[in-house]
């Protein structure tokens, strides 16, 4: 038996004798001694235990977090798609069936919900894009007499039809048409400026702007 083994054996015998003696006089003290030795042994192996036990656990936690982040990202994307669909459905089916601003308010409530989900502003703009596009077109229709042709003679009606059937609304072209036919009233100028604002900001500023886009300006001098 070498010196190290002998020393270890002596310590073991000493530990047993000590614990036995403590147990004879004070059982609780002996239990505390055993616990102290066990804690010391545990502490000496703590680094190895952490590496062994928490290494795989850490990897699993990181994997679960990654999967959760992917799921949340997909749910946010789905929420954006659903928001756009809801906004489009509302504006396509209800903008001429109502005399109030419920569609505008609905779109803004959807936007507030998306912001609570921390959806990016880019995606929020995309979600309301169809709402803004149709509101711009409605404002152009309102500025050019609503459903009524100008009845001004000459080529006014053909120009009017061409202007309103354009794929892209051109506020400058609308202004030029109205000026040429002496119909550029303050009410029409206001709607043209609203169109420019909506185009520049990809948004509808407020309820008042939305309602003006759905209130036609009649042709002046009784022309219809």
Protein Blocks (a to p, Z undefined) as FASTA:
>chain_A
ZZklmmmmmmmmmmmmmmmmmmmmommlmmmmmmmmmmmmmmmmmmmmmmmmmmmmmmmm
mmmmmmmmmmmmmmmmmmmmmmmmmmmmmmmmmmmmpcbfklmmmmmmmmmmmmmnopaf
klmmmmmmmmmmmmmmmmmmmmnopjacfklgpjllmmmmmmmmpmbdcfklmmmmmmmn
opacfklmmmmmmmmmmmmnopafblmlmmmmmcccddehhiZZ
